[in-house]
Amino acid sequence: MKKIILVALLITSSAVFSQEIRLLKGAITENLVVNDSLQETYSIYLPTSFELSKSWPVVFVFDMNGNAKASISMLLNAAENEGYILASSNNLNDTLSITQNVLVANRMFNAVINTIPIAKKRTYTAGFGNGARFASILPTFVKEIEGVISIGASVGNVDILNIKQSFQFIGIVNRSDYNFTEMLQVRKILDKLKFPNQLFVFDGEQGLPDVKTISTAMRILTLSGMAKGNVVRDDTLIANTYDQLMIEANSFLSNKKPILATYLLSDIERVFSPFIDLDSLKTSQKYLRRSSSYKQANRIQNSYFLKESFAKEDYSYYLEEDILTYNFANLGWWNYQMKELDKLDKSAVLFERQTASRLRGYINALIADNVDFIAAAEELDLEALNLLYMIKTITTPNEYFSYLKIISNSAKMEDYGTALFYLEELLKNGYDNKKELYTLEHTALLRITPEFNELVEKYLKEARYDIIEQ
């Protein structure tokens, strides 16, 4: 059963007044108004244990598409386990400047802080992908932020980090994620800057971490607060968390994943050094790093990192060249590259499968960046844009959006042959949204041609317009 609490919201403007709002415990309360003068809203989650008489830690979660409910939902179970409040804005967007997004976030911060009793020095941020990058930039502008949980993304900008205003950075990443190698590199930079940080690495088909991993990240924030004296020390919690993480590290070793074990043991040392004598742990780490199993696995992983870096250079070089020269003839080369990755997908070697996944993620991110760059230009280069979408149909053949953009752009340029070719490719892939097809931008003339309707009838059984036999 959902429990409801009533709290007073004090909004400061030219006048001060109170407004009663209803917040749910153990559920997400959506579309709360930031203030009466702006059309900005946010969502909030209160754990079932929430009480107004206590102060609570809060994690502000960021989604750069402004989907507050979805972003909170992904962290909800962990927040319930660890006793954290979650809040997220509906008004952040990649199309806004960093300054505008920071101002939106800051207004949400103030609204939440004026609504809920927030524990001093227990304000954190979190996010996924681009939202995580933004979350890691905010502590530079908002000194009250004590830590960041970054899922699937590195620090947004290491150049603006200030050791005098450090924060706890906790990265979480799948080894199949194309951001994994960057996060490893940034970890070294953070270590040199003496920034407190952890990096939880996991394997598996799922792209996102499980509830246990996210809960552990929140627990680390709590332990960090204990180490700083901002949270009352709880020796039972410290011991239980240490044991839990050591069991996980031993599980990695049992499953012949010594690299993941070393990553985790290193983080255990970082987290628990203020609380526990770790001499035996340090000795165990030395033995593990000297073991043949670790050396062999590390050597293999590094060799794939090297191959991956060469492939990335090729992708970046040829994509730039293809765009500059409108090299449609090179689509065959891209098709060959994806077939090579298909072979790695079927490999019995885990490192090869992970490399293929990272390279796919990299090229798709590279394409997306170039699409955004061209789309933002004053004079739109439709040919270059079409080429990028054509490559995207090769790298991600089951995503319909790219086919639709090619059809629309080609029809706009009156290149009906290309439009019809990609229409058939789209329909072959199982696309069946006839309504969307017949309302696609720039295709008014294309849609009334016999060729268009023949293809629709062939794959979707019925065309909107009659086919006139000649």
Secondary structure as UniProt FT lines:
FT   STRAND          3..12
FT   STRAND          16..25
FT   STRAND          28..33
FT   TURN            36..37
FT   STRAND          41..46
FT   TURN            48..49
FT   TURN            52..53
FT   STRAND          56..62
FT   TURN            64..65
FT   HELIX           68..73
FT   TURN            74..75
FT   HELIX           76..82
FT   STRAND          85..89
FT   TURN            94..95
FT   HELIX           98..113
FT   TURN            114..115
FT   STRAND          118..128
FT   HELIX           130..141
FT   TURN            143..144
FT   STRAND          145..151
FT   HELIX           158..160
FT   HELIX           163..165
FT   STRAND          168..174
FT   TURN            175..176
FT   TURN            178..179
FT   HELIX           180..192
FT   TURN            193..194
FT   STRAND          197..202
FT   HELIX           211..228
FT   HELIX           235..254
FT   TURN            255..256
FT   HELIX           258..272
FT   TURN            273..275
FT   HELIX           279..290
FT   HELIX           292..325
FT   HELIX           328..330
FT   HELIX           331..345
FT   HELIX           350..375
FT   HELIX           382..395
FT   TURN            397..398
FT   HELIX           400..412
FT   TURN            413..414
FT   HELIX           416..428
FT   TURN            429..430
FT   HELIX           434..437
FT   TURN            438..439
FT   TURN            441..442
FT   HELIX           444..447
FT   HELIX           450..460
//
